[in-house]
Amino acid sequence: MRIISSLALIIITGCSPKPSAPVVSAPAPRLVTVTAPESADADTFVDSILSLTLSDFDSGSDAIDYSALVLSADGTWAANARLNLGVEYFDCKEAGVFSVPSVDSSTVGIVEFTITTTDCPSRESGKSRRVQFSFTDDGNYSVSFR
C-alpha cells in the first residue's frame, strides 16, 4: 500500500502545471501594401495620403476633375470624374493604381497615379500622372503636378 500511495504522489506532483513563460508578442503586421520606399518617413507620408478625403480634386488637366477620389491601402484608387470636352460635360469613373516613388520627408512626397480603367470618353488606361503632396502642421496639404 505504501508503494501505491508513493507512486500516486509522484504521478500527481509530476503532472502539476508548470509556470508559463512570458508571452512576447510580435508587432502587428503593417496592412498597407502601397509601393513606397522603406523608411519611417515614407510610412508616415503614406499614412497621411491614405487619411485624405480628396473631393473636388483638380487633376492638373483642364479637361478632367475628380469630384471624389479615394485612395486604398492596397495601392489602388477610384474616382468619380467630370470630363470637360469644350461644350459638353461627361460624368464618368476612373480607377487605377498608385505608388509613392520618392519622399523628401514625412510631409513631402511624390505620388504616381496610373489609370487602369476608365469609362471617360477620350481617356485611356495606362496613362500616369505624378503629383507632389506637401502636408502642413495644421493638417492641410498642397499639390504640385509634375
Helices and strands as residue ranges (DSSP letters): H 2-14, H 40-50, E 54-58, E 64-71, E 76-84, E 89-103, E 108-118, E 128-135, E 141-145
